Amino acid sequence: AVVSTQSTGNVTEPVAGNYYPVNSRATIRDEKRKMQLTVLNDRSQGAASLASGQMEFMVHRRCLKDDRRGVAEPLNETANGRGLIVRGKHWLFYSDLQSYHLHRDIGLDLFYSPVVAVTSGNEPETPSRSFYSTKAAPNPYLNLLTYQPFNDTATLIRLENTLHVSEGGTNISVDLANLIADKKLKAFQEMGLAGDRPVKDTVEDLKHHLEFDQGTTITLKPLQIRTFVVTFG
């Protein structure tokens, strides 16, 4: 959240104009005490800091009249004759200014929290397991961000180095051939972040981008995300 950034032009929405989307967390700092308060949320919300030392989150929005933002209708979701009520969860984390990696880890834990499935049938219980191969070198800051079908024969994989260099982050090397359990790598191609075109069409200096890669081993720099289309044999 940013404190009152609208300082130019004809400001007609001093509150709404300072709300920003928060997907995982927002932080407010006390530079004098070298401390910060981080609020982690369980879903995307709007947040603002309209006064020094304050943060507010918009958990749910209901408008009985059109807000003149192009939709031309009110935002009035109802069920059984009553307006819907959303109750989100928020976690507070109070720490010093150098604890980015701690609340980043908490945010990932919340995002990847287990999903409980219930069935009335007699389906055999199959315990969930990690995608990671036991051959992969363990690294707490390597995040398998995406693992999904790309087409009938290939899989889209995104890998992330979650630690910033100011937090002690270093390069992480990953052997794609030993990354996914029970899968044998046949071929791979790096794509742009969106996964819609080859990486050579999205970066200015391809040689610099690939400078630490060797064979099937790729390198993630601090806070870097790389996308690959992988084919398994």
KEKE-3310 file (N, C-alpha, C; in steps of 0.2 Angstrom, whole numbers, plus 5000, padded with zeros to 4 digits):
npx = (5004:5002:5005:4994:4997:4992:4995:4994:4985:4967:4960:4947:4943:4949:4950:4947:4956:4969:4969:4977:4980:4982:4990:4996:5002:5005:5015:5019:5030:5041:5053:5061:5061:5065:5057:5044:5027:5018:5005:4997:4987:4973:4967:4966:4965:4960:4970:4975:4985:4980:4983:4997:5005:4994:4985:4973:4961:4951:4940:4928:4917:4902:4891:4877:4873:4877:4895:4900:4911:4912:4905:4892:4882:4876:4886:4880:4879:4869:4861:4848:4840:4848:4863:4878:4891:4908:4921:4937:4954:4967:4984:4995:5012:5025:5040:5058:5066:5073:5068:5062:5063:5057:5043:5040:5041:5031:5020:5021:5019:5005:4999:5001:4994:4987:4974:4958:4949:4933:4924:4910:4910:4918:4932:4949:4961:4974:4988:4994:5009:5026:5030:5044:5059:5068:5081:5084:5093:5090:5083:5078:5073:5069:5056:5043:5033:5024:5016:5009:4999:5004:5002:4996:5007:5017:5023:5021:5032:5036:5049:5055:5066:5066:5072:5079:5093:5098:5094:5102:5101:5106:5113:5103:5105:5098:5094:5085:5083:5083:5073:5058:5049:5049:5049:5056:5067:5065:5066:5067:5062:5065:5054:5046:5041:5027:5024:5021:5029:5045:5060:5070:5064:5060:5069:5083:5097:5102:5113:5118:5107:5108:5120:5124:5120:5121:5120:5107:5105:5100:5101:5094:5093:5094:5077:5072:5061:5059:5053:5048:5045:5042:5046:5043:5050)
npy = (4994:5011:5027:5040:5044:5052:5066:5076:5084:5084:5078:5067:5056:5053:5043:5030:5031:5029:5016:5000:4984:4970:4955:4945:4951:4966:4979:4990:5002:5007:5018:5024:5016:5005:4994:4984:4981:4967:4962:4948:4941:4931:4931:4940:4957:4975:4987:5001:5015:5027:5036:5041:5027:5019:5005:4999:4986:4981:4970:4965:4971:4981:4989:4998:5006:5011:5013:5021:5017:5011:4998:4999:4995:4990:4983:4971:4958:4944:4932:4921:4932:4941:4951:4945:4939:4941:4933:4936:4930:4936:4937:4943:4950:4954:4962:4965:4976:4969:4956:4951:4938:4930:4933:4931:4918:4913:4918:4910:4897:4899:4901:4888:4880:4865:4856:4850:4836:4829:4814:4804:4792:4775:4777:4773:4778:4790:4795:4812:4818:4826:4835:4836:4827:4815:4816:4829:4843:4849:4865:4878:4890:4888:4888:4879:4886:4885:4870:4863:4856:4860:4857:4843:4835:4841:4850:4864:4873:4883:4891:4898:4909:4913:4922:4938:4947:4956:4950:4940:4932:4920:4914:4900:4884:4872:4856:4852:4839:4831:4835:4833:4821:4803:4806:4807:4817:4823:4834:4852:4869:4886:4899:4915:4924:4924:4912:4911:4913:4910:4913:4920:4930:4939:4944:4956:4954:4939:4931:4935:4932:4918:4915:4907:4894:4877:4864:4853:4860:4874:4891:4901:4918:4929:4932:4929:4923:4909:4902:4887:4875:4859:4842:4826:4809)
npz = (5000:4997:5003:5000:4985:4975:4969:4959:4946:4944:4957:4960:4967:4981:4990:4984:4973:4979:4982:4980:4972:4981:4982:4990:5001:5011:5017:5031:5037:5050:5050:5059:5071:5065:5061:5055:5050:5043:5034:5029:5017:5012:4999:4984:4986:4988:4995:5006:5012:5020:5029:5039:5047:5046:5039:5028:5022:5009:5011:5005:4993:4990:4980:4978:4968:4951:4949:4939:4932:4920:4919:4920:4929:4945:4959:4966:4973:4977:4988:4992:4994:5001:5003:4998:5009:5012:5021:5025:5028:5038:5042:5054:5054:5063:5063:5060:5048:5039:5036:5025:5018:5027:5029:5016:5014:5023:5016:5004:5010:5015:5002:4996:5005:5011:5003:5007:5002:5001:4999:4996:4991:4988:4985:4983:4994:4990:4995:4993:4985:4983:4968:4966:4962:4970:4967:4964:4969:4985:4989:4999:4994:4981:4970:4963:4953:4942:4935:4923:4910:4893:4880:4870:4872:4879:4894:4904:4913:4927:4936:4951:4959:4975:4984:4987:4982:4992:5003:5005:4994:4982:4966:4960:4954:4943:4938:4925:4920:4931:4939:4940:4948:4943:4930:4913:4905:4889:4880:4880:4880:4882:4887:4885:4899:4900:4893:4879:4868:4862:4872:4866:4859:4868:4877:4878:4878:4875:4877:4889:4897:4897:4902:4913:4911:4908:4897:4902:4914:4922:4927:4940:4944:4959:4964:4951:4938:4928:4913:4905:4892:4892:4887:4891:4890)
capx = (5000:5006:5002:4992:5001:4989:4996:4993:4978:4960:4958:4940:4943:4955:4951:4948:4962:4975:4969:4981:4979:4987:4989:4998:5004:5006:5019:5020:5037:5043:5060:5064:5062:5068:5052:5038:5021:5016:4998:4996:4980:4971:4965:4967:4961:4962:4973:4977:4987:4977:4986:5003:5004:4988:4983:4966:4960:4944:4938:4922:4914:4895:4888:4870:4872:4883:4900:4902:4918:4911:4901:4885:4877:4878:4889:4876:4878:4864:4859:4842:4837:4853:4869:4884:4896:4914:4925:4944:4958:4973:4989:5000:5019:5029:5047:5063:5066:5077:5064:5058:5062:5052:5036:5039:5040:5024:5015:5021:5015:4998:4997:5001:4991:4984:4967:4955:4944:4929:4920:4905:4911:4923:4938:4955:4965:4980:4992:4998:5016:5029:5032:5051:5062:5073:5088:5085:5096:5085:5084:5071:5071:5067:5049:5040:5028:5019:5017:5003:4999:5005:4998:4995:5013:5022:5021:5023:5035:5039:5053:5056:5071:5061:5076:5082:5100:5099:5092:5107:5100:5112:5110:5101:5106:5092:5095:5079:5083:5082:5068:5052:5049:5046:5049:5063:5067:5066:5067:5065:5063:5064:5049:5045:5037:5020:5024:5017:5034:5052:5063:5074:5060:5057:5075:5087:5103:5101:5119:5118:5102:5109:5127:5126:5116:5125:5116:5100:5106:5098:5102:5090:5096:5089:5070:5071:5057:5060:5047:5050:5040:5046:5043:5045:5049)
capy = (5000:5017:5033:5046:5046:5056:5073:5080:5083:5085:5072:5067:5050:5053:5036:5025:5032:5026:5008:4996:4977:4966:4948:4941:4954:4973:4981:4997:5002:5012:5018:5026:5010:4999:4988:4984:4976:4964:4959:4943:4940:4924:4932:4947:4963:4981:4990:5008:5018:5034:5040:5038:5022:5015:5001:4996:4981:4980:4963:4964:4978:4981:4995:4998:5010:5010:5018:5025:5014:5007:4992:5002:4991:4990:4977:4969:4951:4942:4925:4921:4939:4945:4952:4940:4942:4938:4934:4934:4929:4940:4936:4949:4948:4960:4960:4970:4978:4964:4950:4950:4931:4926:4934:4928:4910:4912:4919:4904:4892:4900:4899:4881:4876:4859:4856:4844:4834:4824:4810:4799:4785:4771:4778:4772:4784:4790:4801:4817:4818:4831:4834:4836:4821:4815:4817:4836:4846:4853:4872:4881:4896:4886:4887:4877:4890:4882:4864:4862:4854:4865:4854:4836:4831:4845:4853:4871:4873:4890:4890:4904:4910:4918:4926:4944:4948:4960:4946:4935:4928:4919:4910:4893:4880:4867:4852:4850:4832:4828:4840:4830:4813:4798:4809:4807:4823:4822:4840:4858:4875:4891:4903:4921:4923:4922:4906:4912:4914:4909:4918:4924:4935:4943:4947:4960:4951:4932:4928:4937:4928:4911:4915:4902:4888:4872:4858:4853:4863:4881:4895:4906:4923:4931:4934:4928:4918:4907:4898:4882:4870:4853:4836:4820:4803)
capz = (5000:4996:5006:4996:4980:4970:4971:4954:4943:4947:4961:4962:4971:4985:4994:4979:4969:4982:4983:4976:4972:4985:4980:4995:5008:5011:5023:5033:5040:5055:5048:5065:5075:5060:5062:5050:5051:5037:5034:5024:5015:5009:4993:4981:4989:4988:5001:5005:5018:5019:5034:5042:5053:5046:5033:5027:5017:5007:5011:5001:4990:4987:4977:4976:4962:4947:4951:4933:4930:4913:4919:4919:4933:4952:4961:4971:4973:4983:4988:4996:4995:5005:5000:5000:5014:5012:5027:5023:5034:5038:5047:5056:5055:5066:5062:5058:5041:5035:5037:5019:5017:5032:5027:5009:5015:5026:5010:5000:5014:5014:4995:4995:5010:5009:5001:5010:4998:5004:4995:4999:4987:4991:4981:4987:4997:4987:4998:4989:4986:4980:4961:4965:4962:4976:4964:4964:4975:4989:4990:5002:4990:4974:4970:4957:4952:4938:4932:4920:4903:4888:4874:4871:4873:4883:4900:4905:4920:4929:4942:4954:4965:4979:4988:4985:4984:4998:5009:5005:4989:4977:4960:4961:4948:4943:4933:4923:4919:4938:4943:4942:4950:4939:4923:4910:4901:4882:4877:4883:4877:4887:4884:4889:4906:4899:4890:4873:4863:4864:4876:4862:4857:4874:4881:4874:4878:4876:4879:4896:4900:4897:4904:4918:4909:4905:4896:4905:4920:4921:4933:4942:4948:4964:4962:4944:4936:4921:4910:4900:4889:4893:4884:4894:4886)
cpx = (5004:5002:5001:4997:4999:4990:4996:4987:4972:4958:4951:4939:4949:4956:4952:4954:4969:4974:4973:4979:4984:4985:4991:5000:5005:5010:5019:5026:5037:5050:5064:5066:5065:5064:5047:5033:5019:5009:4998:4989:4979:4968:4966:4962:4964:4965:4975:4980:4986:4980:4992:5002:4998:4988:4976:4965:4953:4943:4933:4919:4907:4893:4881:4868:4878:4888:4903:4909:4917:4907:4894:4880:4880:4882:4886:4874:4874:4863:4853:4840:4842:4859:4874:4889:4902:4918:4932:4948:4964:4978:4994:5007:5023:5036:5052:5062:5069:5074:5060:5057:5057:5045:5034:5038:5033:5019:5015:5017:5008:4995:4996:4999:4987:4976:4964:4949:4940:4925:4915:4906:4917:4930:4944:4959:4972:4984:4995:5005:5019:5030:5040:5054:5067:5080:5089:5088:5091:5087:5078:5069:5070:5060:5046:5033:5022:5021:5010:5004:5000:5001:4997:5001:5018:5019:5025:5026:5038:5043:5055:5062:5068:5065:5079:5089:5102:5097:5097:5106:5106:5109:5108:5101:5101:5094:5088:5078:5081:5077:5062:5052:5046:5045:5056:5062:5069:5069:5064:5066:5061:5059:5050:5041:5030:5019:5021:5022:5041:5055:5067:5071:5058:5063:5080:5094:5103:5107:5120:5113:5104:5117:5129:5123:5121:5121:5109:5100:5105:5100:5097:5093:5091:5083:5068:5066:5058:5055:5050:5044:5044:5042:5047:5045:5046)
cpy = (5006:5023:5038:5048:5051:5063:5078:5079:5085:5078:5072:5061:5049:5046:5031:5025:5030:5019:5005:4988:4974:4959:4943:4945:4962:4974:4988:4997:5008:5013:5020:5020:5004:4993:4989:4979:4974:4961:4955:4941:4933:4924:4939:4952:4969:4984:4997:5010:5025:5039:5037:5033:5018:5011:4999:4992:4981:4973:4961:4971:4977:4988:4994:5002:5009:5015:5021:5023:5010:5001:4994:4997:4991:4984:4975:4962:4948:4935:4924:4927:4943:4946:4947:4943:4937:4939:4931:4932:4933:4938:4942:4946:4954:4958:4966:4971:4973:4957:4948:4942:4928:4927:4931:4921:4909:4913:4913:4898:4893:4899:4892:4877:4870:4860:4850:4842:4829:4821:4806:4792:4781:4771:4777:4778:4784:4796:4806:4817:4824:4829:4833:4829:4821:4816:4825:4839:4851:4860:4875:4887:4894:4885:4885:4880:4888:4875:4862:4860:4860:4863:4847:4832:4835:4848:4859:4871:4880:4888:4897:4904:4915:4923:4932:4944:4951:4956:4940:4930:4927:4915:4903:4889:4874:4863:4849:4842:4828:4832:4836:4823:4809:4801:4809:4813:4821:4828:4846:4864:4881:4896:4910:4920:4921:4915:4906:4912:4912:4915:4923:4930:4940:4946:4951:4957:4943:4929:4929:4933:4921:4910:4909:4895:4883:4865:4858:4857:4871:4885:4900:4911:4925:4934:4933:4922:4916:4902:4893:4877:4864:4847:4830:4814:4798)
cpz = (5000:4999:5001:4991:4975:4972:4965:4950:4947:4951:4963:4967:4976:4989:4989:4975:4973:4985:4978:4977:4976:4985:4986:5002:5006:5018:5025:5038:5045:5054:5055:5070:5071:5061:5057:5052:5044:5038:5028:5023:5012:5002:4990:4984:4988:4995:5000:5012:5017:5024:5037:5048:5052:5039:5033:5021:5015:5006:5005:4999:4988:4986:4975:4970:4958:4949:4945:4931:4923:4913:4918:4923:4940:4953:4967:4971:4979:4982:4993:4998:5000:5001:5002:5005:5013:5018:5025:5029:5033:5044:5048:5057:5057:5066:5061:5051:5037:5035:5031:5018:5021:5030:5020:5010:5018:5020:5006:5004:5014:5008:4994:5001:5008:5008:5003:5005:5002:4999:4998:4996:4991:4987:4986:4989:4994:4990:4992:4990:4982:4973:4961:4966:4967:4973:4964:4970:4979:4990:4993:4998:4983:4974:4963:4956:4948:4935:4929:4913:4898:4882:4875:4873:4877:4889:4901:4913:4921:4935:4944:4959:4969:4984:4985:4987:4990:5004:5009:4999:4984:4971:4963:4954:4949:4937:4931:4922:4926:4942:4945:4943:4945:4931:4920:4905:4894:4878:4881:4879:4882:4883:4888:4895:4905:4895:4883:4867:4866:4867:4872:4859:4862:4878:4876:4873:4880:4879:4887:4900:4901:4900:4909:4917:4906:4904:4898:4912:4919:4928:4934:4947:4954:4962:4955:4943:4929:4919:4905:4898:4889:4890:4888:4890:4890)
residu = (ALA:VAL:VAL:SER:THR:GLN:SER:THR:GLY:ASN:VAL:THR:GLU:PRO:VAL:ALA:GLY:ASN:TYR:TYR:PRO:VAL:ASN:SER:ARG:ALA:THR:ILE:ARG:ASP:GLU:LYS:ARG:LYS:MET:GLN:LEU:THR:VAL:LEU:ASN:ASP:ARG:SER:GLN:GLY:ALA:ALA:SER:LEU:ALA:SER:GLY:GLN:MET:GLU:PHE:MET:VAL:HIS:ARG:ARG:CYS:LEU:LYS:ASP:ASP:ARG:ARG:GLY:VAL:ALA:GLU:PRO:LEU:ASN:GLU:THR:ALA:ASN:GLY:ARG:GLY:LEU:ILE:VAL:ARG:GLY:LYS:HIS:TRP:LEU:PHE:TYR:SER:ASP:LEU:GLN:SER:TYR:HIS:LEU:HIS:ARG:ASP:ILE:GLY:LEU:ASP:LEU:PHE:TYR:SER:PRO:VAL:VAL:ALA:VAL:THR:SER:GLY:ASN:GLU:PRO:GLU:THR:PRO:SER:ARG:SER:PHE:TYR:SER:THR:LYS:ALA:ALA:PRO:ASN:PRO:TYR:LEU:ASN:LEU:LEU:THR:TYR:GLN:PRO:PHE:ASN:ASP:THR:ALA:THR:LEU:ILE:ARG:LEU:GLU:ASN:THR:LEU:HIS:VAL:SER:GLU:GLY:GLY:THR:ASN:ILE:SER:VAL:ASP:LEU:ALA:ASN:LEU:ILE:ALA:ASP:LYS:LYS:LEU:LYS:ALA:PHE:GLN:GLU:MET:GLY:LEU:ALA:GLY:ASP:ARG:PRO:VAL:LYS:ASP:THR:VAL:GLU:ASP:LEU:LYS:HIS:HIS:LEU:GLU:PHE:ASP:GLN:GLY:THR:THR:ILE:THR:LEU:LYS:PRO:LEU:GLN:ILE:ARG:THR:PHE:VAL:VAL:THR:PHE:GLY)
# end
